[in-house]
């Protein structure tokens, strides 16, 4: 871990160094909280930046890839989300754990919720009001690879790999709704937000996006019809046995709505034929299917939209 003096942004200077793997780090007060990879969460005293000292460690069952801190708790992402009591910085203790499908790459905390970017599945929204018993309240299956997340107000900003930058309204954590996206030039890896601007590391680029238009869009899907066909995230997701799938059509015409497995084999035709412009909802029953990842695809012959379904039994 390197400590950089940035009083003069044009001429940053390294003033301190501590030898440890660093996958994620956050600073609060005189302490740096480090996700240190293989089974390690560390706390460093940085009150003297020239000489950082290790003062506390907590063993995690799996890799620690990112960390967020709120109050007396650190939230460590890796295989699941681990909640660590850091009220005694010399003796951090794990007090809670939440398991989900996929590998947690990044984590952000806002109020009573942790937002976890899972590169294999999407963004999980976890209720952390009881640190000893965190529960999944919501999920959004992003179209790409959910690599980074940050939260500002009622919105989550997701760096979604090939899916670019996604802006998601999380005012209702159990039913997150995408309100905007930008197809970034390469792979969106991580994101930070200040006011209405998103700062995205995009593999070979650093880009700044004005998100004010997305933040001003109504997120009530029942009151608007999009310019293009739109297949909304199913709810609940992950689901056990059945889930609701909704879609919107800007114009009348023939549509085709089908479910496929990971090998591209058709599982079910959910809807087909001529439909008027408007919003539609239907139920998908997965009782006869095995647990796993599936895809639902909406097409009208000219455009198509795809969402990921996670079936858990």
N, C-alpha and C positions, 0 to 999 in steps of 0.2 A: 504494500500500500504506500503510495507516494502522496505527500502533502505539498501542495503548490501554493505559493504566495501570489495572489492575484490583485493586489492593490493597484498595480499598473497592468491592466488587461493586455496591453500591447507587448508587455515584457514579463510573462509569468516566470517565477523562479521556484525551483524545488528547494524546500527548507527542511523536509523530514522524510524518513523512509522506515517502513517496517516490513520485514520479509515474511510474507504469508500469501497464499493464494487468495485472490479477491474476485468473486463472481458478482457480488453486489455489496454496496456499502451505503450507509446513511449516517449523517452526523446530527447529534442532538446535544447541545451544551458542550461539555468537555469530553464527550465520548463519541467514538466511532464504532458503529455496530456493523459487523462484517459477516456476510455469507461467504464462508471460506471453502466451499466445495465439499469434498468427501467427509461427511459426518461431522462437520464442524461449524459452530456459530461462535464468534469471538467478540469480545468487547475490549476496545483499546482506549486508554486514557491519553487524550491528545491536548491536555492543558498546556503542555510544553510541546509545541509543534515540531521542534527540532529533535525531540526524543520521545516518540510515542511508545507506550508500554502496554503489554497485554496484561489485563487484570481479571478477566473472566472468560470462561468457556462453557459451552453446553454441547454435548454430543447429540447429533441428530441421527436418526436411523438411516437416512439416505443423504444424498447430496443436498447442500444448501446453496441455492442459486441466486436468491435475491432476498432482500429484507426491507421491511417498513417498520416504523416505530410510531406508536401512539400511546401517550401516557406511560403506564408502567409495563407495557407489553411490547415485545418485538414479534413480528409476523414473518416467518421464514418460509419461503417458497422452495419447492423441490419436488419430491414425490409426495404430493399432498401439501397441506398448509399446517405448519407447526406454530403454536402460540407459546411464547416463552416469557415468563415473568422476570422483568429486569429491575424490579424495585431495589434489589441488592445487586449492584453491578459486578460484585466479585463472585457472586453465586447465582447466576441465571439458571432458572429451572423451567423445564417444559411443563405446561399445565393443560394444554389442549391440542387436539389434532383433528383435522378434517380431511377425509379421503375422497378422491374423485378420479375420474378417468382422465389420463393424460399426464404429461410432465409439466409442472408449474415452472414457467420461465421467469415471470415477473409478478410483483404484487404491489398494490397501492391500497391505502386505507383512508376512508373518509367516514367519520362518524362511527356508526355501529356496523359498518360493512367493510369487508376486505374484497377487493376486486383482483382476481387472479387470472393472469394470461397463461393458458395452457396451449402449448404449441401444437398438440395433436387434436384438440377438440374445439376450443373457443374460450370465452370469458365466463368464469364462474363468479357469482356474487354470493358471498358467505356472510351470514349474520354472526357477528362476533360480540354481541351484547353480553353473552355469557362466555367468557374466554375458556372455561372448562368444557364447554359443550357447543362448539361452533357448528352451524347448520347451513347447508346450501339453500338459499332462498330463490335464486334465479340463475339462469344460464342463457348465454347468447352464442349460437354457433356461427362464428365468422366464416366467410367463404374461403379465406386463405389460411395462413399459419399465424395464429395469435401469439406474437412474440413479445409485445410490450404493451403496457397499459398505464394510464394516469387518469386521475379523476379531478374535475373542477366543477363545483356546484352540483347540478343535477345531471352532469354529462360525463361519460367515460370516453376517453380517446384511446383507440386501439391501433397500434402498429401491427398490421396484419400480414406481414411478409408480402407474398404475391397479391394479396387482397388490398394493399395500399393502406391509407389512413381511413379508419371508420369512426364516425361520431355517433354515440349511442346514448339515448335518453334513459337514465336509470332512476328517475324520480319515483317510479314504482319498481323496486328491486326484483319483484317476482315476475315482472313482464317488461324487460328492457326492449326498447324500440330504436332501430337505427334511423337517424334523421339526416345523415349526410355521409358522403365518402369522397375521397380523392384517389384516383389511380396513380400512385407515385411512380416515378420512372423505373425504379428497380425494386429491391426488397425492403419494405419498411421494417426496421429492426427495433426501434424504440422511439418514444415520444415524450415531450414535456410540453406543458401548456402555461402560458402567461396571458391573462385576460382572454381575448378571443383568438389568440394566435397559437398555433401548434407548431412546435419545433421538432422536426422528424429526422432521425438518422436513417438514411435510405441506402444502405450498402456502400455505394460509391459517392453519395451526395449528402449534403446537409441542406434541408429545405425548410422554408417557413410558409405556413398556410394560414390565410385568414378564414376562420370558421364562423364568422358572425352570421352568415346567411343560413348555415345549417342550424345554428343555435336558435334562430328565429323561426324555424319551420315548425308548424303544428305537428305534434306527434300523435294526434288522434286519427288513427287509420280509418275510423268509421265516417269521418267527415271530409276525406279527400280522396281523389283518384289520381294516381301518379301518371307521369308522362309516358312511362314505359310499363310493361307488365312487371309485376312485383310479387315475388313469393316471400312472404314474411316468415320469420323464425317460428317454428312450431312451439307449442306450449302444452304441457311442460316438456322440458328437454334438459337433461336426460328424462326418459319416461319409462314407466313400467306398464306394459300391455297396450295402453292407448294414449293418443295425443291429438291435439287439435291443429290442423293445418289451415292456414288462411292465405288468400292471394287476392290481388287487385288487378283489374283490366282497364286500360285507358279507353279502349274502343271495343265494340262488339266484334265477335269473330270466333273461329274454331280454336279450341285449346286442347292441350294434352297434358295431363298431370300423372306422373308415374313415380314409383319407388324402385330404386336399384340397390344392390349390395355393392361391396367394395370391389368386386370383380366385374362390375358392370352388368350383371345379370338382372333382368327385370323381375321384381318381386310382386308388384301389384300395379294395376291401372286404377287410380283413385277418381279421376274425372276426365271426361272426353266429350267433345262435341261443340256445338255452337252456344256461346254464352254472351249475354249483353254486358256492356261496360258496367263496372261496379265492383263491389267487394264480396268475397265468398269465403265461407268457412265449412270444413268438413272434418270428420273424425277418421283417424287411421288406427286400425286395430292390429297390433303386432303380437297377439297371443300365440300364434303358431310359429313365430320366428325365434331364433336364438339371440341371446344378448350380443350386441356389437354395434358397429357403425353402419348406417345406411344413408342413402341420398335420395331426396325427392326433387324432381325436375319438372318445371313448368315451361311449356313451349307453345307458341302460336304460329310456328312456321317461319317467322322472321326473327324473333327474339326468344331468349330463354333465360330462366333464372333457377338457381339451385340452392338448396339448403341441406345441412347435415343433420341427421337424426341419430340420437344416441339411445339405444334400447338397453335397459338394465333390468335384470330379473333376479 
